Amino acid sequence: MSAKWNNQSSAIERGQGDIALATGTPAEAETRFRNSIRLSESSYKDAPLCPQPPAVGSMETQTATIRLLLAHSLHKQNTRLEAEVETRRAVVDFLRL
């Protein structure tokens, strides 16, 4: 799958995760956010090959933002330690930019 399709699939998964989180199903939101992160990270390597590559750091920022949403869904499931780990990973990702 190309970077463009992975990125679009990532956006769809994120949207479905947002809906799941808003409707009170954080376990489903967790799955969707994890899928979104996986797809987003897999599109990094092919991004420079796109006719109009994204701005430097924009894809990494998107992934870190999704990671914060994942942490929020984990917090709602009372898995606080895992939520803290994901939050710290997001902060480190933001600091790397």
C-alpha distances in whole Angstrom, upper triangle without the diagonal:
4,7,8,6,7,10,11,10,12,15,15,16,18,20,20,22,24,25,26,28,30,31,32,29,28,27,24,24,23,20,19,19,18,15,14,15,13,10,12,13,9,9,12,12,10,12,15,13,13,16,17,16,17,21,21,21,20,17,19,22,19,18,22,23,21,22,26,25,24,27,29,28,29,32,33,33,35,33,35,34,30,30,32,30,27,29,30,27,26,29,28,25,27,30,27,26
4,5,5,6,9,10,11,12,14,15,16,18,20,21,22,24,26,27,28,30,32,33,31,29,28,26,25,24,22,20,20,19,16,15,16,14,11,11,12,9,7,10,10,7,9,11,10,9,12,13,13,14,17,18,19,17,15,17,20,18,17,21,22,20,22,25,25,24,28,29,29,30,33,34,34,36,34,35,35,31,31,32,30,27,29,30,26,25,28,27,24,25,28,25,24
4,6,5,6,9,10,10,12,14,15,16,18,20,21,22,24,25,26,28,30,31,29,28,27,25,23,23,21,19,18,17,15,13,13,12,9,8,10,7,4,7,8,5,6,9,8,8,11,12,10,11,14,15,15,14,11,14,16,14,14,18,19,17,19,22,22,22,25,27,26,28,31,32,32,34,32,33,32,29,28,30,27,24,26,27,23,22,25,24,20,22,24,22,20
4,6,5,6,9,10,11,12,14,15,17,19,20,21,23,24,26,27,29,30,29,28,27,25,23,23,21,19,18,18,16,13,15,14,10,10,12,11,7,10,11,9,8,11,10,8,10,10,10,10,14,15,16,14,11,15,17,14,15,19,19,18,20,23,22,23,26,27,27,28,31,32,32,35,33,34,34,30,29,31,29,26,27,28,25,23,26,26,22,23,26,24,22
4,5,5,6,8,10,10,12,14,15,16,18,20,21,22,24,26,27,29,27,26,25,22,21,21,19,16,17,17,14,12,14,13,9,10,12,10,8,12,13,11,11,14,13,11,14,14,13,14,17,19,19,16,14,17,18,15,16,19,19,17,20,23,22,22,25,26,25,27,30,30,31,33,32,33,33,29,28,31,29,25,27,28,25,24,27,27,23,24,27,26,24
4,5,5,6,9,10,10,12,14,15,16,18,20,21,22,24,26,27,25,23,23,20,19,18,16,14,14,14,10,9,10,9,5,6,9,7,6,9,11,10,10,14,14,12,15,15,14,13,17,17,17,15,12,14,16,13,12,16,17,15,17,20,19,19,22,23,23,24,27,28,28,30,29,30,29,26,25,27,25,22,24,25,22,20,24,24,20,22,25,23,22
4,5,5,6,9,10,10,12,14,15,16,19,20,21,23,24,26,24,23,23,20,18,18,17,14,13,14,11,9,10,10,7,6,9,9,6,9,12,10,9,13,14,12,14,13,12,11,14,15,14,12,9,12,13,10,10,14,14,13,15,18,17,17,21,22,21,23,26,26,27,30,28,29,29,25,24,26,24,21,22,24,21,19,22,22,18,19,22,21,19
4,5,5,6,9,10,11,12,14,15,17,18,20,21,23,25,23,22,22,19,18,18,17,14,14,15,12,9,12,12,9,9,12,12,10,13,15,14,12,16,16,13,16,15,14,13,16,18,17,14,12,15,15,12,13,16,16,14,17,19,18,18,22,22,22,24,27,27,27,30,29,30,30,27,26,28,27,23,24,26,23,21,24,25,21,22,25,24,22
4,5,5,6,9,10,11,12,14,15,16,18,20,21,23,21,20,19,16,15,16,14,11,11,12,9,7,10,10,7,8,12,11,10,14,16,15,14,18,18,16,19,18,17,16,19,20,19,16,13,16,17,13,13,17,16,13,16,19,17,17,20,21,20,22,25,25,25,28,27,28,28,25,24,26,25,21,23,25,22,21,24,25,21,23,26,25,24
4,5,5,6,9,10,10,12,14,15,16,18,20,21,19,18,18,15,13,13,12,9,9,10,7,4,7,8,5,6,9,10,9,12,15,14,14,18,18,17,19,18,16,15,17,18,16,14,11,13,13,10,9,13,12,10,12,15,13,13,17,18,17,19,22,22,23,25,24,25,25,22,21,23,22,18,19,22,19,17,20,21,18,19,22,22,20
4,5,5,6,9,10,10,12,14,15,16,18,20,19,18,18,16,13,14,14,10,10,12,10,7,10,11,9,8,12,13,12,14,17,17,15,19,20,17,20,18,17,15,17,18,17,13,11,14,13,9,10,13,12,10,13,15,13,14,17,18,17,20,22,22,23,26,25,26,26,23,21,24,23,19,20,22,20,18,21,22,19,19,23,22,21
4,5,5,6,9,10,11,12,14,15,17,19,17,17,17,14,12,14,13,9,10,12,10,8,11,13,10,11,15,15,14,17,20,19,18,22,22,20,22,21,20,18,21,22,20,17,15,17,17,13,13,16,15,12,15,17,14,15,19,18,17,20,22,22,22,26,25,26,27,24,22,25,25,21,22,25,23,20,24,25,22,23,26,26,24
4,5,5,6,9,10,10,12,14,15,17,14,14,14,11,9,10,9,5,7,9,7,5,9,10,9,10,13,14,14,17,20,19,19,23,23,21,24,23,21,19,22,23,21,18,15,16,16,13,12,15,13,10,13,15,12,12,16,16,14,16,19,19,19,22,22,23,24,21,19,22,21,18,19,22,20,18,22,23,20,21,25,25,24
4,5,5,6,9,10,10,12,14,15,14,13,14,11,8,10,10,6,6,9,8,6,9,11,10,10,13,15,15,17,20,20,19,23,24,22,24,23,21,18,20,21,19,16,14,15,14,10,10,12,10,7,10,12,9,10,13,13,12,15,17,17,18,21,20,21,22,19,17,20,20,16,17,20,18,16,19,21,18,19,22,22,21
4,5,5,6,9,10,11,12,14,14,13,15,12,9,12,12,8,9,12,11,9,12,15,13,13,17,18,18,20,23,23,21,25,26,23,25,24,22,20,22,23,21,18,16,18,16,13,13,15,13,10,14,14,11,12,16,15,14,17,19,18,19,22,22,23,25,22,20,23,23,19,20,23,21,19,22,24,21,21,25,25,24
4,5,5,6,9,10,11,12,11,11,12,9,7,10,10,7,8,12,11,10,13,15,14,15,18,19,19,22,25,24,23,27,28,26,28,26,25,23,25,26,24,21,19,20,19,16,15,17,15,12,15,15,12,12,16,15,13,16,18,17,17,21,21,23,24,21,20,23,23,19,20,24,22,20,24,26,23,24,27,28,27
4,5,5,6,8,10,11,9,8,9,7,4,7,8,5,6,9,9,9,11,14,14,14,17,19,19,21,24,25,24,27,28,27,29,27,26,23,25,25,23,20,18,19,18,14,14,15,13,9,12,12,9,9,12,11,9,12,14,13,14,17,17,19,21,18,16,19,19,16,17,20,19,17,21,23,21,21,25,25,25
4,5,5,6,9,10,10,9,12,10,7,10,11,9,8,12,13,11,13,16,16,16,19,21,21,23,26,26,25,28,30,28,30,28,26,23,24,25,23,20,18,19,17,14,14,15,12,10,12,12,8,10,12,11,9,13,14,13,15,18,18,19,21,19,16,19,20,17,17,21,20,18,20,23,21,21,25,26,25
4,5,5,6,9,9,10,12,10,8,11,12,10,11,15,15,14,16,19,18,19,22,23,23,25,29,29,27,31,32,30,32,30,29,26,28,29,26,23,22,22,21,18,18,19,16,13,16,15,12,13,15,13,12,15,16,14,16,19,20,21,24,21,19,22,23,20,20,24,23,21,24,27,25,25,28,29,28
4,5,5,6,5,6,8,6,5,9,10,9,10,13,14,13,16,18,18,19,22,23,24,26,29,29,29,32,33,31,34,32,31,28,29,30,27,25,23,23,22,19,18,19,17,14,15,15,11,12,14,12,9,13,14,12,13,16,17,19,21,19,17,21,22,19,20,23,23,21,24,26,25,25,29,30,29
4,6,5,6,5,8,8,5,8,11,10,10,13,15,14,16,19,19,19,22,24,25,26,30,30,29,33,34,32,35,33,31,28,29,29,26,24,22,22,21,18,17,17,15,12,14,13,9,10,11,9,7,10,11,9,11,14,15,16,19,17,15,18,19,17,17,21,20,19,21,24,23,23,26,28,27
4,6,8,8,12,11,9,12,14,13,13,17,18,17,19,22,22,22,25,27,27,29,32,32,31,34,36,34,36,33,32,29,30,31,28,25,24,24,22,20,20,20,17,15,16,15,11,13,14,11,10,14,14,11,13,16,18,19,22,20,18,21,22,20,19,23,23,21,23,26,25,25,28,30,29
4,6,8,11,10,10,13,15,14,15,18,19,18,21,23,23,24,27,28,29,31,34,34,33,37,38,36,38,36,35,32,33,34,31,28,27,27,25,23,22,23,20,18,19,18,14,15,17,14,12,15,15,12,14,17,19,20,23,22,19,23,24,22,22,26,26,24,27,29,28,28,32,33,32
4,6,9,9,9,12,14,14,15,17,19,19,21,23,24,24,27,29,30,31,35,35,34,38,39,37,40,38,36,33,34,35,32,29,28,28,26,23,23,23,20,18,18,17,14,14,15,12,10,12,13,9,10,13,16,17,20,19,17,20,22,20,21,24,25,23,26,28,28,28,31,33,32
4,6,6,6,9,10,11,12,15,16,17,19,20,21,22,25,26,27,29,32,33,32,36,37,36,38,37,35,32,34,34,31,29,27,26,25,22,21,22,19,17,17,17,13,12,14,12,9,11,12,9,9,13,14,17,19,17,16,20,21,19,20,23,23,22,25,28,27,27,31,32,32
4,5,5,6,9,10,10,12,14,15,16,18,20,20,22,24,25,27,30,31,31,34,36,34,37,35,33,30,31,31,28,26,24,24,22,20,19,18,17,14,14,13,10,9,10,9,5,7,9,6,6,10,11,13,16,14,12,16,17,15,16,20,20,19,22,24,23,24,27,28,29
4,5,5,7,9,10,11,13,14,16,17,19,20,21,23,25,27,29,30,30,34,35,34,37,36,33,31,32,32,29,27,25,24,24,21,19,19,18,15,15,15,12,10,12,11,7,8,11,9,7,11,11,14,16,13,13,17,17,15,17,20,20,20,23,25,24,25,28,29,30
4,5,5,6,9,10,11,12,14,16,17,18,20,21,23,25,28,28,28,32,33,32,35,33,31,29,31,31,28,26,23,23,23,20,18,19,18,14,15,16,12,11,13,13,9,11,13,12,11,14,14,17,19,16,15,19,19,17,19,22,21,20,24,25,24,25,29,29,29
4,5,5,6,8,10,10,12,14,15,16,18,20,21,23,26,27,26,30,31,30,32,31,29,26,28,28,25,23,20,20,19,17,15,16,14,11,12,12,9,7,10,10,6,9,12,10,10,14,14,16,18,15,13,17,17,14,16,19,18,17,20,23,21,22,25,26,26
4,5,5,6,9,10,11,12,14,15,16,18,20,22,25,26,26,29,30,29,33,31,29,26,27,27,24,22,20,19,19,16,14,15,14,10,10,11,8,6,8,9,6,7,10,10,9,12,11,13,15,11,11,14,14,12,14,17,16,15,19,20,19,21,24,24,25
4,6,5,6,9,10,11,12,14,16,17,19,21,23,24,24,28,29,28,31,30,28,26,28,27,25,23,20,20,20,17,15,16,16,12,12,14,11,9,12,13,10,10,14,14,12,16,14,17,17,14,14,17,16,14,16,19,18,17,21,22,21,22,26,26,26
4,5,5,6,9,10,11,12,14,15,17,19,22,22,22,26,27,25,28,27,25,23,25,25,23,20,18,18,18,15,13,15,14,10,11,13,10,9,12,13,10,12,15,15,15,18,17,19,20,16,15,19,18,15,17,20,18,17,21,22,20,21,25,25,25
4,5,5,6,9,10,10,12,14,15,17,20,21,21,24,26,24,27,26,24,21,23,22,20,18,15,15,15,12,10,11,10,6,7,9,7,6,9,10,9,10,13,14,14,17,15,17,17,14,13,16,15,12,13,16,14,13,17,18,16,18,21,21,21
4,5,5,6,9,10,11,12,14,16,19,20,20,24,25,24,28,26,24,22,23,23,20,19,15,15,15,13,10,12,12,8,8,11,10,7,10,12,11,11,15,15,15,17,15,17,17,13,13,15,14,11,14,16,14,13,17,18,16,18,21,21,21
4,5,5,6,8,10,11,13,15,17,18,18,22,23,22,25,25,22,21,23,23,20,18,15,15,16,13,11,14,14,10,11,14,12,10,14,15,14,15,18,18,18,21,19,20,20,17,16,19,18,14,17,19,17,16,20,20,18,20,23,22,22
4,5,5,6,9,10,11,13,16,16,16,20,21,20,23,22,19,17,19,19,17,15,12,12,13,10,8,11,11,7,9,12,11,10,13,15,14,15,18,19,19,22,20,21,21,18,17,19,18,14,16,18,16,14,18,19,16,18,21,20,20
4,6,5,6,8,10,11,14,16,15,19,20,20,23,22,19,17,18,18,15,14,10,10,11,9,6,8,10,7,7,11,10,9,12,14,14,15,18,19,19,21,19,20,19,16,15,17,15,12,14,15,12,11,15,15,13,15,18,17,17
4,6,5,6,9,11,13,14,15,18,19,19,23,22,19,18,20,19,17,16,12,12,14,12,9,12,13,10,11,14,14,12,15,17,17,17,20,21,21,23,21,22,21,17,17,19,17,14,17,18,14,14,18,18,15,17,20,19,19
4,5,5,6,9,11,12,12,16,17,16,20,19,17,16,18,18,16,15,11,12,14,11,9,13,14,11,13,16,15,14,18,19,18,19,23,24,23,26,24,25,24,21,20,22,20,17,19,21,17,16,20,20,17,19,22,20,20
4,5,5,7,10,11,10,14,15,15,18,17,14,13,15,14,12,11,7,8,10,8,6,10,11,9,11,14,14,14,17,19,18,20,22,23,24,26,24,24,24,21,20,21,19,16,18,19,15,14,17,17,14,15,19,17,16
4,5,6,8,10,10,14,15,15,19,18,15,14,15,14,12,12,8,8,11,10,7,10,13,11,11,15,16,15,17,20,20,20,23,25,25,26,24,24,23,20,20,21,18,15,17,18,14,13,17,16,12,15,17,15,15
4,6,7,8,10,13,13,14,18,18,15,14,17,16,15,14,11,11,14,13,11,14,16,14,15,18,19,18,20,23,22,23,26,27,27,29,26,27,26,23,23,24,21,18,21,21,17,17,20,19,16,18,21,18,18
4,6,6,6,10,10,10,14,14,11,11,14,13,13,12,9,10,13,12,11,14,16,15,16,19,19,19,22,24,24,25,27,29,29,31,29,29,29,25,25,26,23,20,22,23,19,18,21,20,17,18,21,18,17
4,6,5,8,10,11,14,14,10,10,12,11,10,10,7,8,12,11,10,13,15,15,16,19,20,20,22,24,25,25,28,30,30,32,29,29,28,25,24,25,23,20,21,21,18,17,19,18,14,16,18,15,14
4,6,7,8,10,14,14,11,12,14,13,13,14,11,12,15,15,14,17,19,19,19,22,23,23,25,28,28,28,31,33,33,35,32,32,31,27,27,28,25,23,24,24,20,20,22,20,17,19,21,18,17
4,6,6,7,11,12,9,11,13,13,14,14,12,14,17,16,15,19,21,20,21,24,25,24,27,29,29,30,33,34,34,36,34,34,33,30,30,31,28,25,27,27,23,22,25,23,20,21,23,20,19
4,5,6,9,9,6,7,10,10,11,11,9,11,14,14,14,17,19,18,20,23,23,24,26,28,28,30,32,33,34,36,34,34,33,30,29,30,28,25,26,26,22,21,23,22,18,19,21,19,17
4,6,8,8,5,8,10,10,12,12,11,14,16,16,17,20,21,22,23,26,27,27,29,31,32,33,35,37,37,39,37,37,36,33,32,32,30,27,28,28,25,23,25,23,20,21,22,19,17
4,6,8,7,10,13,13,16,16,14,17,19,19,19,22,24,24,25,28,29,29,31,33,34,35,37,39,39,41,39,39,38,35,34,35,33,30,31,31,27,26,28,27,23,24,26,23,21
4,5,5,8,12,13,15,14,13,16,18,18,19,22,23,22,25,27,27,28,31,32,32,34,36,38,38,40,39,39,38,35,34,35,33,30,30,31,28,26,28,27,23,24,26,24,21
4,6,10,12,15,17,16,16,19,21,20,21,24,25,25,28,30,30,31,34,35,35,37,39,40,41,43,42,42,41,38,37,38,36,33,33,34,31,29,31,30,26,26,28,26,23
4,6,9,12,14,13,13,17,18,17,19,22,22,23,25,27,28,29,31,33,33,35,37,38,39,42,40,40,40,36,35,36,34,31,31,32,29,26,28,28,24,24,26,24,21
4,7,9,11,10,10,13,15,15,16,19,20,20,22,25,25,26,29,30,31,32,34,36,37,39,37,37,36,33,32,33,31,28,28,28,25,23,25,24,20,20,22,20,17
4,6,8,7,7,11,11,11,14,16,16,17,20,21,22,23,26,27,28,30,31,33,34,36,34,34,34,31,29,30,28,25,25,25,23,20,22,21,18,17,19,18,15
4,6,6,8,10,11,12,14,15,16,18,20,21,22,24,26,27,28,30,31,33,35,36,34,34,33,31,29,29,28,25,24,24,22,19,20,20,16,15,17,15,12
4,6,8,8,10,12,13,14,16,18,19,20,22,23,25,26,28,29,31,33,34,35,33,32,32,29,27,27,26,23,22,22,20,17,18,17,14,13,14,12,9
4,6,5,6,9,10,11,12,14,15,17,19,20,21,23,25,26,27,29,31,32,30,29,28,25,24,23,22,19,19,18,16,14,14,14,10,10,11,9,6
4,5,5,6,9,10,11,12,14,16,17,19,20,21,23,25,26,28,29,31,29,28,28,25,23,24,22,19,19,19,17,14,15,15,12,11,13,12,9
4,5,5,6,9,10,11,12,15,16,17,19,20,21,23,24,26,27,29,27,27,26,23,22,22,21,17,18,18,15,13,15,15,11,11,14,13,11
4,5,5,6,9,10,10,13,14,15,17,19,20,21,23,25,26,27,25,24,23,21,19,19,18,15,15,15,12,10,12,11,7,8,11,9,8
4,5,5,6,9,10,11,13,14,15,17,19,20,21,23,25,26,24,23,23,21,18,19,18,14,14,14,12,9,10,11,8,7,10,10,8
4,6,5,6,9,10,11,12,14,16,17,19,20,21,23,25,23,23,23,20,18,19,18,14,14,16,13,10,13,14,10,10,14,13,12
4,5,5,6,9,10,10,12,14,15,16,18,20,21,23,21,20,20,17,16,17,15,12,12,13,11,8,11,12,9,10,13,13,12
4,5,5,6,9,10,11,13,14,15,17,19,20,21,19,18,18,15,13,14,13,9,9,10,8,5,8,9,6,7,10,11,10
4,5,5,7,9,10,11,13,14,15,17,19,20,19,18,19,16,14,14,14,11,10,12,11,7,10,12,9,9,13,14,13
4,5,5,6,9,10,11,12,14,15,17,19,17,17,18,15,13,14,14,10,10,13,11,9,12,14,11,12,15,16,15
4,5,5,6,9,10,10,12,14,15,17,15,14,14,12,10,11,10,6,7,10,8,6,9,11,10,11,14,15,15
4,5,5,6,9,10,10,13,14,15,14,13,14,12,9,10,10,7,6,9,9,6,9,12,11,11,14,15,16
4,5,5,6,9,10,11,13,14,14,14,15,13,10,12,13,9,9,13,12,10,13,15,14,14,17,19,19
4,5,5,6,9,10,11,13,11,12,13,10,8,10,11,7,9,12,11,10,13,15,14,15,18,19,20
4,5,5,6,9,10,11,9,9,10,8,4,7,8,5,6,9,10,9,11,14,14,15,17,19,20
4,5,5,6,9,10,10,9,12,10,7,9,11,9,9,12,13,12,14,17,17,17,20,21,22
4,5,5,6,9,9,10,12,10,8,11,13,11,11,15,15,14,17,19,19,19,22,24,24
4,5,5,6,5,7,9,7,5,9,10,9,10,13,14,14,16,18,19,20,22,24,25
4,5,5,6,5,9,8,6,8,11,10,10,13,15,15,16,19,20,20,22,24,25
4,5,8,8,12,11,9,12,15,13,14,17,18,18,19,22,22,23,25,27,28
4,6,8,11,10,9,13,14,14,15,18,19,19,21,23,24,25,27,29,30
4,5,9,9,9,11,13,14,14,17,18,19,21,23,24,25,27,29,30
4,6,6,6,9,10,11,12,14,16,17,19,20,21,23,25,26,28
4,6,5,6,9,10,10,12,14,15,16,18,20,21,22,24,26
4,5,5,6,9,10,11,13,14,15,17,18,20,21,23,25
4,5,5,6,9,10,11,12,14,15,17,19,20,21,23
4,5,5,6,9,10,11,12,14,15,17,18,20,22
4,5,5,6,9,10,10,12,14,15,16,18,20
4,5,5,6,9,10,11,12,14,15,17,19
4,5,5,6,9,10,10,12,14,15,17
4,5,5,6,9,10,11,12,14,16
4,5,5,6,9,10,11,12,15
4,5,5,6,9,10,11,13
4,5,5,6,9,10,11
4,5,5,6,9,10
4,5,5,6,9
4,5,5,7
4,5,5
4,5
4
